[in-house]
Structures are given as structure tokens and as C-alpha cells.
Amino acid sequence: MSAVLRSYRLKSVIVLLLCLLLPACTAGPAAPVAALPDLRGRWVGVYPCCGNEIVEITQRGHRVQATKLTGDAFVPAGEVTWRASVDSGRGEGQLADSGFSNARFVSGQLVLLDADTLQFEWAGSLVVIFSRLD
């Protein structure tokens, strides 16, 4: 057996052994990375206190923020109603007393129901389901 053939067989055996020992070799092809959903645009949500309200969602990478285009007696138009991470869903929502007094952010949770529907829950307070308008 020639030295070249012995060297080739030795390298093949080493590669085979490494693949048996390293999970990356036996796991098969890497799973595709999920595309980041694009949530930008206008959405309408039904707020328990005040009915339909339109928000504009802006997005920077994994962070989204919903700003009210129509407001109510508690959080007026132009104010952030909630913000969250698309990855974890963790966020915070703004609550206020009538007249936008005692405005504060509380922890919240964003849930993507499908490409055109999402839900935001203000911890211990309210849940609003939003539908995409554009």
C-alpha cells in the first residue's frame, strides 16, 4: 500500500471518528433561522375602556413600539402605548389615570398570533388584540 493511500485512509478514519464524537457532524444540516416578522405599520386594537384605537408600530431590529394615532381619556394620541421585544415578547405598556395623569409603564407581554394579528397584555390589567390595517 502506498504512503499516499495510507495517509488518505488515516485522514478518513480521523474525520469519521471526529464526526461520531462531535454532535455538529451528526445533527444534519442546520435548521433555518426564522425570519424576523415585520410588524411596522398601522394596527387597530379594541381597548376595553374606549373601543377601537389605531396605533403606529415602528420597528428597529427586534424592538417594536406602538404609538397611539387615536387616543383616549387615559393615554392620548402621540404617546407610546406599549413597547416590546419580538424575540422574547417581554415589554412594557403605558397606563395612566384620566387626563394622562399618573402615567407609568408596567410590565407586559407581546404575543404574535399570526402575520396580521397580535396581542399585548399589560400585566394584571388589560389585554388588547390588534389587527393589521396596512
C-alpha positions as CSV (number, residue, x, y, z in Angstrom):
1,M,0.0,0.0,0.0
2,S,1.4,3.4,-1.0
3,A,2.2,6.1,1.6
4,V,-0.4,8.4,-0.1
5,L,-3.2,5.8,0.2
6,R,-2.3,5.1,3.9
7,S,-2.3,8.8,4.6
8,Y,-5.7,9.3,2.9
9,R,-7.2,6.3,4.8
10,L,-5.9,7.6,8.1
11,K,-7.4,11.1,7.5
12,S,-10.7,9.5,6.6
13,V,-10.7,7.5,9.8
14,I,-9.9,10.6,11.8
15,V,-12.7,12.6,10.2
16,L,-15.1,9.7,10.7
17,L,-14.2,9.5,14.4
18,L,-14.5,13.2,14.9
19,C,-17.9,13.2,13.3
20,L,-19.1,10.4,15.6
21,L,-17.8,12.3,18.6
22,L,-19.0,15.8,17.7
23,P,-22.8,16.4,17.6
24,A,-22.5,19.0,14.9
25,C,-21.5,16.4,12.4
26,T,-24.3,14.0,13.2
27,A,-27.1,16.6,13.7
28,G,-27.6,17.1,10.0
29,P,-28.0,20.4,8.3
30,A,-28.5,23.4,10.5
31,A,-32.1,24.5,11.0
32,P,-33.1,27.6,9.0
33,V,-33.1,30.8,11.0
34,A,-36.6,32.1,11.4
35,A,-37.1,35.4,9.6
36,L,-37.9,38.4,11.9
37,P,-41.5,39.4,11.4
38,D,-42.1,42.9,10.0
39,L,-44.7,44.5,12.3
40,R,-44.3,48.0,11.0
41,G,-47.5,49.9,10.1
42,R,-50.9,50.8,11.3
43,W,-52.9,48.5,13.5
44,V,-56.3,48.7,15.2
45,G,-56.9,47.4,18.7
46,V,-60.1,47.2,20.7
47,Y,-59.4,48.7,24.1
48,P,-61.9,47.6,26.8
49,C,-62.4,51.2,28.1
50,C,-62.6,53.1,24.9
51,G,-63.2,50.9,21.8
52,N,-61.2,51.0,18.6
53,E,-57.9,52.8,18.6
54,I,-55.3,53.0,15.9
55,V,-51.6,52.6,16.7
56,E,-48.5,53.0,14.5
57,I,-45.9,50.3,15.2
58,T,-42.3,51.1,14.5
59,Q,-39.6,48.5,14.5
60,R,-35.8,48.6,15.0
61,G,-34.4,45.1,14.7
62,H,-36.1,43.0,17.4
63,R,-37.6,46.0,19.2
64,V,-41.1,47.3,18.4
65,Q,-43.0,50.3,19.7
66,A,-46.7,51.1,19.4
67,T,-47.6,54.8,19.4
68,K,-51.3,55.9,19.5
69,L,-52.6,57.7,16.5
70,T,-56.0,57.9,18.1
71,G,-56.0,58.4,21.8
72,D,-58.4,58.2,24.7
73,A,-59.0,59.9,28.1
74,F,-56.2,57.9,29.6
75,V,-53.3,57.8,27.1
76,P,-53.7,60.4,24.3
77,A,-52.7,60.3,20.7
78,G,-48.9,60.7,20.1
79,E,-48.0,58.7,23.2
80,V,-46.4,55.3,23.4
81,T,-49.0,52.7,24.4
82,W,-46.5,49.7,24.6
83,R,-43.1,48.6,23.5
84,A,-41.6,45.1,23.4
85,S,-39.0,42.6,22.1
86,V,-40.2,40.5,19.2
87,D,-37.8,37.7,20.3
88,S,-39.0,37.3,23.9
89,G,-42.3,39.0,23.8
90,R,-41.3,40.9,27.0
91,G,-42.2,44.5,27.1
92,E,-43.9,47.3,28.9
93,G,-47.2,49.0,28.4
94,Q,-48.3,52.5,29.5
95,L,-51.1,53.1,31.9
96,A,-52.5,56.4,33.1
97,D,-55.4,57.9,35.1
98,S,-57.9,60.1,33.3
99,G,-56.3,63.2,31.8
100,F,-53.0,61.3,31.3
101,S,-52.2,61.8,35.0
102,N,-50.1,59.3,36.9
103,A,-48.7,58.0,33.6
104,R,-46.5,54.9,34.2
105,F,-45.1,51.9,32.4
106,V,-45.9,48.4,33.7
107,S,-44.5,45.1,32.6
108,G,-46.3,43.5,29.6
109,Q,-46.2,40.7,27.1
110,L,-46.4,40.7,23.3
111,V,-47.8,37.6,21.6
112,L,-47.8,37.3,17.8
113,L,-50.9,35.3,16.9
114,D,-50.3,35.3,13.2
115,A,-48.9,37.6,10.5
116,D,-51.7,40.1,10.8
117,T,-52.8,39.7,14.5
118,L,-51.0,40.3,17.7
119,Q,-51.9,40.7,21.3
120,F,-50.4,42.9,24.1
121,E,-51.1,42.2,27.7
122,W,-50.5,44.9,30.4
123,A,-49.6,42.8,33.5
124,G,-52.5,42.4,35.8
125,S,-54.5,45.0,33.9
126,L,-55.8,44.5,30.3
127,V,-55.4,42.6,27.1
128,V,-55.8,44.2,23.7
129,I,-55.8,42.3,20.4
130,F,-54.5,44.3,17.4
131,S,-55.3,43.6,13.7
132,R,-53.1,45.0,10.9
133,L,-54.6,47.8,8.8
134,D,-51.9,48.1,6.2
